[in-house]
């Protein structure tokens, strides 16, 4: 027996096994950070933005889509009072509203007329917009039956259920339950389309749809699903919610989100629904899909103990921004644009800008400032759908290589150190200047109860 030969054989085998293990570990690490491809989008936002194309027209033309509360929501004259302390009243007459909300082809989705009567319009919107997003992705919905496709939906309010509960108890039927629970908003999509991947509703208030994106990203990277429908939806059907927000002094009396402006005094509520179709980038390339943009990374955290339950935490915001950069393998100096949460409050805006400056300030200069803006100045704060509205705005800007105007910015907030921060707020449509012709941007959402979410997208 040749001992040296045996040892050499064992050594070669061990080295080969080590190389294989190293290769497997590298593949696992790569999979953990694989970008996701956005291959389809659909939407309904205020101002008649009922498609990505219409949404782009609204944005690039600098349209203010806010209006007075329409009569088919509630009688604004009966609930309005300019005095914030007036019992049972709201001091704002405005909001961002989706048109033709009452139109729904129940038969198309196999829903009976009786069931449709008690079906939350948010569920109706998700069905319509998801179908349109799949069409936008050139995917025939009937080809997904039995597929490992996930559904991740950001949804918070249940106004329609409360309206139904005001009726006589004799009018209650079995459909009222399945038609108005948040879990059914996701489950109905999976049921009607025959999808077998993870299906869940996410409620973290204003950050819900970005948290849904974070969960979808993790699910796809872990191969729990091979395709995902990710969305957010919001509806205003109850005046009482606005009365509550009026008592908390959260609403802007003039109904405008004046993000970064000295006159910032609250936000205006808005309706909205946005859905994206997402898959792993390697699969999208293999399938020769049209790739609208990629999701590079995301992160979620919580404020913990801040100065109050609804008060933002700047340090927590810095942490989640950095975690999302790490998750996507992105360096701060690669980011040229941030779509901020930016509700337009005297407290929240400076804290958010401070967190952004702490992470990115050392990587930019006055000659090459970081651009920051908020879609809420156009359409209002769509709450559970707000993150999706911001993401879709960024994707559209990337595709058109333009940055659209940020509205209602006339006098910079004195609570933000503009002189010493390398930041720029675009007040007119501009070309998206980039380094090496690559566009990388961040989107932020911060929930009122403290859950923060950030994602980075690239084209």
N, C-alpha and C positions, 0 to 999 in steps of 0.2 A: 504493500500500500504506500503510495506517495503522499506523505503528510503535507509537503509544501503545495502540491497541486490541489489537495483538498482544501487547504486554507485559502488559496487563491480563489477557488470556486466559491467558497463561503463568503469571502470578501466581496467578490463581484456581485453575488446574489444580494448581499446586504446593501451594497451601494445602489444597485438597481431598485431595491425596495425603498431606500431613502429618496431616490430621485422620483419614484412614483408617488410617494407620500408628499414630497414637496410639490409636485405637480398638482396633486389633488387639493392640497391646502391653498395653492395659488388660485386654482379654479374656484374653490369655495369663497375665497376672499374677493375674487373678481365678480362672482355671482352676487355677493352681498352689496356691491356697489354698481351693478349693471344699470345703466340708464333705462328708463322706460320711454317708449315712443307713444306720443299722442297721435292717433291715426284718424280721429273723428271728433267733431264737436257739434252740439246743438244748444240752442238757448231761447229763452223768453225773458226780456228785460224791459223796463219802462221806456217810453218813447217809441214804441212800435218796433223795438229791436228783437224781432221774432226769428232771426237767423244770424249766424256769425257775420254774414255780409252786411246785414242791416245794422248790426251792432257796431261794425267798423265804421259805417257811414256816420252813425251818431257820434262816435268818438272823435273821428278825424275832423268833423265839422264843428266840434266844440258845443254840442247841443246840451242844453240844460233840460232834462226830461221830467223835472218835478212839476206837479200840478196840484190843484185843490182836490180834496177827497171827493171822488165821484159819488153820485147818489146811490149807485148799486152796491156801495160798501156800507155807508151810513150817512145820515143827515148831519152834515158838518155844522149847520147852523144851530142844531139842537144841542150839540156838544161843545161848541166853541165859546171860550171866554178868554180875553187877553190877560186876565188876572190869573197867574199860576196857582194861586191858593184857593180859587173858586172851587167848591166841592162838586165832584162829579163832572168836571169840565176839563178840556184840553186847551192849551194856549197856542197850538199850531194848527193851521188849516190845511197842511200840505203833506204830500207823500209821493213816492214813486210807484206807479201802478201799471199792471199788465192789462192790455186791452183784450177784448173778446174772451174773457175768462169763462163765460157761460157756455161757450161752444165746445162740444166734446162728442166725438163719434164713438159712442159706447159699443155699437155693434161691431165696429172694426176690430175692437179688442176683445170681443166675445163676452161683453158685460151686458146684462139685461137692463132695460130701462128702469126697472124698480130699484136695482142695486145702484145704478148710476146716480139716483136722486140723493142718496146719502153718502156718496163717495167724495171724500175730501178733494177739493180742486187741486191740492198739492199732489195727490196721487195721480190725478188726471194729467197734470203738467209733466210729471216724471215719465209717464207712459209715452206721451206724445214726443217729448224732447229726446228721450232715449232712443225711440224709433228713428227720429230724424238724425241723431248723432251716428247711429249705425249706418244709415243711408249715406251720410256724409263720409263715412269710412269705407264706403263701397262694400259693406257686409250685408248680405241678405239675412234678416232676422231669423227666418225659418231654418237657416243652416246651423244655427246655434243650439237647436234643441238637443238636450242631453250633453252639451259641452261643459267643460270645466271653466265656466265663465263666472266671475264674481260680480257682486253688486254692492256698492258702498255709497250710502246716501246720507248727506247731512240734512237734518230736519229738526226743527225745534218747536214751532207753534202748533197748536191744535184748535185754532179759532173756530173752524167749521163745526167741530164736535160741540163746542159750547153753544153755538147758535142752534144746533139741532136739539140740545138738551133744554132749550127754552120752550120747546113745543110741549104739548100734552104728552104724558107718559104713555098714553094709548097709541101714540104714533110711533113709538120705538119699535124697530124690527131688528132682526139678526144682522142685517148688513151694516147697521150703524157702528158696530164694533170693528169689523174688518175694514170698513171704509174709512176709519179715522184714527187708527193706532199707528204710531211711527214705525213699528216693526213691519207692519203690513205694507208700508210704502216701499220698502225694499223687497219684502217677500212677494208682493204682487208682481213686481217686475220679473223676478226669477220664475214665478209660476207661469205667467203669460208667455214668456219667451222660452220656457223650458230649460232654464240654466241651473246647473248643479254645483257651481262653485260657492264660496262663502257669500253670504247675503246678510247684510246688517245695516241698521239705521244708527247714525251717530248724532248725539246731541251734546255739544259743548258750547252751545249758544253761538256767538258770532264767529267762532273758529271751526264750526262743524264741518264745512265742506273741505277745508284744508286738512283737518284731521282725517277725513275720509280718504283724501289723496295719500296721506302718510300710511294709512292702513292698507290701501290698495297696493302701494309700492312694495311694502313688506310682503304682502301675500303673493304678489307676482314673483318677487325675488326668491321666495321660499317654495315656489312651484305649487302653491295651494290652488292657484288658478292660472290659466294661460291667456286669458283676456279679462278685462274688467270694465264695467260701466261705473263711472264715478260721478256723483252729482251732488247738487245742493238745491234746496227749494225753500221758498218763503212766501207767505201770503198774509195779507191784512184783511181780516173779516170782522174783527171785533173792535169797537171804539174803546172798550174798557182797557185794552192794553195801552193805548195812547194816553188814557187818563192816568194810568199807573206811572208811565214814563214822565208825564207832566208833573206829577207830584214829586218825582225824583229829580226834576229839573234837568232831564237828559236831552230834551228835544230843543232844536233851534227854532225860535219863534217865527223866523222868516222862511223856514223849511228848506234851508240850504246847508250842506256840509262845507264849511269854509276852512278846509284843512290847511294848516300852517299860517293862516291869516290872523291878524291882530283882533279881528272881530269874531273869531271862533267862539261859539256859545252853545254848542250841542249839535246833534245830528238829526237827519230826517229819515224816517223809516221808508223802506222800499220793498216791493215784491220782486221776485226773480226766480229763475230756474236755469241752471246750466248743467250740462252733462258732457263728459269727455269719454272717449273710447281709448283704452290704454292696453298696450302689450309690451313684453320685453323687446328691447331694441333689436337683439339678435333675431328674434322671430319676425319682427316687422321687416327687417332687411331681407330675410329668407323668403318671406311672403310677398316681397316687392310692393309693400304698402306705401301710400303717400304719407310721409312723416311730416306732421305739422310743426312739431317741436319735440324735444325730449325733456323728461323730468330727471334731473341729475341726483337729487337727494332731498331729504326732508327730516324734520324733527318735531317732537311735541314735548312740552313740559308744563309745569304749573307754577303759579306765582307763590303758592304757599302763604306764609304770613306776610301780607303787605299792610299798608296803612288802613285797609278796609277790604271787605269782600269783593267789591266791584272796582277797587282802585288798582291800576296797573303797577307792575313791579319791573323797574328798569333793569335790574341785575338779572332777573329771570329772562327778560327779553334778550339781553346780550347772550346769555347761555344758550337759548334755543337757536339763535342765529348761528352761533359757532358750531353747535351740534349738527345743524343741517348742512353746513359747509363740509364738515368732516364726513358726514354720511354720504355725501355726493362726490367726495374727493375733489372739492373745489377750493381754490385759494381766494382770499378776499380781494386781491388785486385784479381778479378776472371779472368781477361783477361791475357792470356799468350802469345798472338801473335797478331800483327797488320800488315795487308797487306796495306802498305802505298800507297798513290798516287804516290809519288816518281818518277817524270819524269826524274830526272837526271840533274837538273840545280843548279848552284852555289848559287842562291838566294832562290829558292823554297824548296830544301831539308832541309837546316838548319832551316827554319821557321817551316816546318812541324814537324821535330824532336823536336824542341823547344816546340811546342804545345802538342805533345805526352808526353814529359817529364814533362810538367807542370801539366798534368792531372794524369799520371800514375807513375811518378818518385818517389813519396813518398810511393808508395804501392809495390815497388819492391826493390830488393837488388842486389849487385854484385853476390851473391851466387845464386839468382833466378832472372836473368835478364828478361826483356821483349824482346821477339824476334820481330824484324822488318825486312821486306823484300818487294820486288816489282817484280811482274810478268813482268813488262816492260823490265827488263833486259833480259828476254827470247824472248819475241815476239814484243817488241816495244810498243808504246803508241797507243792503238786502239781507243782513243778519246771517241766517244759516247758509245762504247762498253767496255771501259776500266774498269769501275766498275764491270761489269758482269764477265770479265776475272779474275779480282782479287777475286771476290766472289767464282767463280767456282774453282779456285786454292785452296782457303781455304777449301772448302767442300771436295775436293779430298784429301787434306792433312789430314783432320779429319778422313776420311774413312780409310786411310792407316796408320794413326797414325805416320806419318813422315813429317818432314819439309824439303822441297827441297832446293837445292843450290840457293843462290842469286848470280848472275853473275856480272862480271866486277867490283868487289870490291877488289882492290889491296892496295890502300893507303887511309886510312880514311880521309874524308874531314877535313881540319884544321878549318873550320867554325862551326864544331859541337864539343861540349865539351864532348868527349867520356870518358875522365878520370873520370868525376863526374856524368855520367849518367848511370843508371843500364839498359843498352840496349845491345843487341847482334844481329849481322848480320850473318846469317848462310852461310858459304861458301862451305859447304859440306852437303850431306844428313844426317839428324840426326833424332833420335826418338823424337817424340813430348812429352816432359816431362810435366806432369800435376799434379795438386793437386786433390786427390780423383777421379782420372781417368775420369775427366770431361774436355772437351776442349771447351773453349770460346775464340772467336777471333773477332777482329774488321776489317772493310774494309773502307777505306777512298777514296773519290774522290773530287777534287776541280776544278770547272770550270774556264776557262780562264777569263770569264767575272764576276766572283765572287761568283757563287752559289756553296756552299759546301754541301756535303752529307756524312753521316756516317751510317753504319749499323753493327749490331753485330749478329754473328751466333754461333750456339752451337751444340755439339753432345756429 
